[in-house]
Amino acid sequence: MTVVVWITEGTWPACVDAARAHAPAEAGIVLLHVSGQEIPGVAHGAFAGLLGRGHPERDPGTRVETLAEASARRLLYAAAGHLGRTCAQVERTGRVEREVVAAAEGATLLVLARDGDRSRLGPHSLGPATRFVVDHAPCQVLLVRPEPAPGTATIPPRPTGGSGVPRSVPGPRAGVTRPGSLRRVGTGADRPPPA
């Protein structure tokens, strides 16, 4: 059994705690950090476009990549210490959501945290990358909250139709049209002849 724990800034302690609580003692644990390429890419592009290509040693993108790698190593080291047991530490670079899904290939469980709006319950508590990972993970997913869950009073209100009537009206009955719905009106040619 392999458990992959996605380590991100700010939410990693909750993920490591969940792995400690739910991973069997014999499970192999992989701490995974993924650095995106967007910011270094912009820095490389700005340097190449604005400052020329004559002095690659001055490229700020290289410095940004070096800082990102050092930060990832520190984060993985802290997470491994918090875990308190033998684990592998994997650092990847690329499109974050795709790299996480690829790293979970062959794993039994992927542990990750909510990273969106955590002040209320609802779908916005997942950021775009996390939503992609949850939807595409090739294994079981354990989604944890980095802090206590907000109360049920934070659930968004029920959506309503155009007339204020809730959309979850029971199925249509003969001759009854729900507000906002369309009813097919025939030309008469499709009706059976009167008896």
FENBELDA-V715229 format. One record per residue. RES is the residue in one small letter. PHI is phi in radians with two decimals (* if undefined). PSI is psi as a letter, one per 30 degrees, with the letter a starting at -180 (* if undefined). BURIAL is 1 if it has 9 or more other C-alpha atoms within 8 Angstrom, else 0. Layout:
res->RES phi->PHI psi->PSI burial->BURIAL
res->RES phi->PHI psi->PSI burial->BURIAL
//
This chain:
res->m phi->* psi->k burial->0
res->t phi->-2.11 psi->k burial->1
res->v phi->-2.02 psi->k burial->1
res->v phi->-1.75 psi->k burial->1
res->v phi->-2.00 psi->j burial->1
res->w phi->-1.40 psi->j burial->1
res->i phi->-1.69 psi->k burial->1
res->t phi->-2.30 psi->l burial->0
res->e phi->-1.02 psi->k burial->0
res->g phi->1.58 psi->e burial->0
res->t phi->-1.98 psi->f burial->1
res->w phi->-1.09 psi->e burial->1
res->p phi->-1.04 psi->e burial->1
res->a phi->-1.14 psi->e burial->1
res->c phi->-1.18 psi->e burial->1
res->v phi->-1.15 psi->e burial->1
res->d phi->-1.05 psi->e burial->1
res->a phi->-1.15 psi->e burial->1
res->a phi->-1.12 psi->e burial->1
res->r phi->-1.06 psi->e burial->0
res->a phi->-1.33 psi->e burial->0
res->h phi->-1.94 psi->f burial->0
res->a phi->-1.51 psi->k burial->1
res->p phi->-1.05 psi->l burial->0
res->a phi->-1.03 psi->e burial->0
res->e phi->-1.47 psi->f burial->0
res->a phi->-1.27 psi->k burial->1
res->g phi->-1.46 psi->k burial->1
res->i phi->-1.93 psi->k burial->1
res->v phi->-2.04 psi->j burial->1
res->l phi->-1.56 psi->k burial->1
res->l phi->-2.04 psi->k burial->1
res->h phi->-2.17 psi->k burial->1
res->v phi->-2.14 psi->k burial->1
res->s phi->-1.71 psi->k burial->1
res->g phi->-1.31 psi->l burial->1
res->q phi->-1.76 psi->g burial->1
res->e phi->-1.12 psi->e burial->0
res->i phi->-1.19 psi->e burial->1
res->p phi->-1.04 psi->e burial->1
res->g phi->-1.09 psi->e burial->1
res->v phi->-1.13 psi->e burial->1
res->a phi->-1.12 psi->e burial->1
res->h phi->-1.04 psi->e burial->1
res->g phi->-1.13 psi->e burial->0
res->a phi->-1.11 psi->e burial->1
res->f phi->-1.11 psi->e burial->1
res->a phi->-1.14 psi->e burial->1
res->g phi->-1.38 psi->e burial->0
res->l phi->-1.69 psi->e burial->0
res->l phi->-1.88 psi->f burial->0
res->g phi->1.56 psi->l burial->0
res->r phi->-1.98 psi->g burial->0
res->g phi->-1.26 psi->f burial->0
res->h phi->-2.30 psi->i burial->0
res->p phi->-1.08 psi->f burial->0
res->e phi->-1.19 psi->f burial->0
res->r phi->-1.68 psi->g burial->0
res->d phi->-1.11 psi->j burial->1
res->p phi->-1.19 psi->f burial->1
res->g phi->-1.09 psi->e burial->1
res->t phi->-1.12 psi->e burial->1
res->r phi->-1.13 psi->e burial->0
res->v phi->-1.09 psi->e burial->1
res->e phi->-1.06 psi->e burial->1
res->t phi->-1.10 psi->e burial->0
res->l phi->-1.13 psi->e burial->0
res->a phi->-1.12 psi->e burial->1
res->e phi->-1.11 psi->e burial->1
res->a phi->-1.12 psi->e burial->0
res->s phi->-1.13 psi->e burial->0
res->a phi->-1.09 psi->e burial->1
res->r phi->-1.08 psi->e burial->1
res->r phi->-1.10 psi->e burial->0
res->l phi->-1.12 psi->e burial->1
res->l phi->-1.11 psi->e burial->1
res->y phi->-1.10 psi->e burial->0
res->a phi->-1.11 psi->e burial->0
res->a phi->-1.14 psi->e burial->1
res->a phi->-1.11 psi->e burial->1
res->g phi->-1.11 psi->e burial->0
res->h phi->-1.18 psi->e burial->0
res->l phi->-1.14 psi->e burial->1
res->g phi->1.30 psi->g burial->0
res->r phi->-2.61 psi->l burial->0
res->t phi->-1.08 psi->k burial->0
res->c phi->-2.71 psi->l burial->1
res->a phi->-1.68 psi->k burial->0
res->q phi->-2.07 psi->k burial->1
res->v phi->-2.12 psi->k burial->0
res->e phi->-2.06 psi->k burial->1
res->r phi->-2.20 psi->l burial->1
res->t phi->-2.31 psi->k burial->1
res->g phi->2.62 psi->a burial->1
res->r phi->-1.16 psi->j burial->0
res->v phi->-0.91 psi->e burial->1
res->e phi->-1.08 psi->e burial->1
res->r phi->-1.27 psi->e burial->1
res->e phi->-1.18 psi->e burial->1
res->v phi->-1.14 psi->e burial->1
res->v phi->-1.06 psi->e burial->1
res->a phi->-1.11 psi->e burial->0
res->a phi->-1.20 psi->f burial->0
res->a phi->-1.45 psi->f burial->1
res->e phi->-1.01 psi->k burial->1
res->g phi->1.49 psi->f burial->0
res->a phi->-1.39 psi->l burial->1
res->t phi->-1.56 psi->e burial->1
res->l phi->-2.54 psi->k burial->1
res->l phi->-2.06 psi->k burial->1
res->v phi->-1.85 psi->k burial->1
res->l phi->-2.57 psi->l burial->1
res->a phi->-2.02 psi->l burial->1
res->r phi->-1.12 psi->k burial->1
res->d phi->-2.34 psi->g burial->1
res->g phi->-1.76 psi->b burial->0
res->d phi->-1.34 psi->j burial->0
res->r phi->-1.72 psi->g burial->1
res->s phi->-1.42 psi->f burial->0
res->r phi->-2.61 psi->l burial->1
res->l phi->-1.36 psi->k burial->1
res->g phi->2.43 psi->l burial->0
res->p phi->-1.17 psi->f burial->0
res->h phi->-1.33 psi->g burial->1
res->s phi->-1.35 psi->f burial->1
res->l phi->-1.99 psi->k burial->1
res->g phi->-1.30 psi->l burial->1
res->p phi->-1.01 psi->e burial->0
res->a phi->-1.15 psi->e burial->0
res->t phi->-1.15 psi->e burial->1
res->r phi->-1.05 psi->e burial->1
res->f phi->-1.05 psi->e burial->1
res->v phi->-1.11 psi->e burial->1
res->v phi->-1.06 psi->e burial->0
res->d phi->-1.28 psi->f burial->0
res->h phi->-2.04 psi->g burial->0
res->a phi->-1.03 psi->k burial->1
res->p phi->-1.51 psi->g burial->1
res->c phi->-2.64 psi->a burial->1
res->q phi->-1.11 psi->k burial->0
res->v phi->-2.15 psi->k burial->1
res->l phi->-1.94 psi->j burial->0
res->l phi->-1.74 psi->j burial->0
res->v phi->-1.97 psi->l burial->1
res->r phi->-1.69 psi->k burial->1
res->p phi->-1.27 psi->f burial->1
res->e phi->-2.53 psi->l burial->0
res->p phi->-0.97 psi->k burial->0
res->a phi->-1.20 psi->k burial->0
res->p phi->-1.21 psi->l burial->1
res->g phi->-1.22 psi->l burial->0
res->t phi->-1.19 psi->f burial->0
res->a phi->-1.16 psi->f burial->0
res->t phi->-1.53 psi->f burial->1
res->i phi->-1.13 psi->k burial->0
res->p phi->-1.04 psi->l burial->0
res->p phi->-1.13 psi->l burial->0
res->r phi->-1.10 psi->k burial->0
res->p phi->-1.16 psi->k burial->0
res->t phi->-2.10 psi->l burial->1
res->g phi->-1.33 psi->a burial->1
res->g phi->-1.07 psi->f burial->0
res->s phi->-1.72 psi->g burial->0
res->g phi->1.54 psi->f burial->0
res->v phi->-1.48 psi->k burial->0
res->p phi->-0.96 psi->k burial->1
res->r phi->-1.27 psi->f burial->0
res->s phi->-1.58 psi->h burial->0
res->v phi->-1.35 psi->k burial->0
res->p phi->-0.95 psi->l burial->0
res->g phi->-0.86 psi->l burial->0
res->p phi->-1.16 psi->k burial->0
res->r phi->-1.88 psi->l burial->0
res->a phi->-1.01 psi->k burial->0
res->g phi->1.38 psi->g burial->0
res->v phi->-1.93 psi->k burial->0
res->t phi->-1.99 psi->k burial->1
res->r phi->-1.27 psi->l burial->0
res->p phi->-1.02 psi->k burial->0
res->g phi->1.44 psi->f burial->0
res->s phi->-1.71 psi->l burial->0
res->l phi->-1.78 psi->k burial->0
res->r phi->-2.12 psi->k burial->0
res->r phi->-1.30 psi->k burial->0
res->v phi->-2.03 psi->k burial->0
res->g phi->-1.51 psi->l burial->0
res->t phi->-1.55 psi->f burial->0
res->g phi->1.83 psi->f burial->0
res->a phi->-1.23 psi->f burial->0
res->d phi->-1.63 psi->g burial->0
res->r phi->-1.63 psi->k burial->0
res->p phi->-1.21 psi->l burial->0
res->p phi->-1.14 psi->k burial->0
res->p phi->-1.09 psi->k burial->0
res->a phi->-1.48 psi->* burial->0
//
